[in-house]
């Protein structure tokens, strides 16, 4: 079951008050799904699983925040399509983030495909953990993670930094 809900959050900056809305997600993605900046930031409140015959495309500028110990597990297709001026950001939901706040993006399936372009992954235990999956990483930054990329492969890893 994939769930999607909206929460109101009040952020205080000095004396100004700014109302922000986040989109809460968790559970199973079983169809073709697209995340856009219109619903960003996305808050992963529980493990999020992209099933084998499903896909998740994340558009430029989207921010994905993860609750403590949550993760994104990819059995299908993950397509992260950031741009240099609008990267996709995967980060902790903590107000004082630290290394290992969330578990990371993981894939163990030979039929899985992961594509990252202009993404920033931070404050995870394992930024990207891949075993027997196809993964392409182009112009991405992984920092403040316990491990940036854990790669146990029989298939291919493509990494490019321009």
Buried (B, 14 or more C-beta within 10 A) or exposed (E): EBEEEEEEEEEEEEEEEEEEEBBBBBBBBBEEBEBEEEBBBBBBBBBBBBBEEBBBBBBBBBBBBBBEEBBBBBBBBBBBBBEEEBBBBBBBBBEEBEBBBBBBBBBBBEBBBBBBBBBBBBBBBBBBBBBBBBBBBBBBBBEBBEBBBBBEEEBEBEEEEE
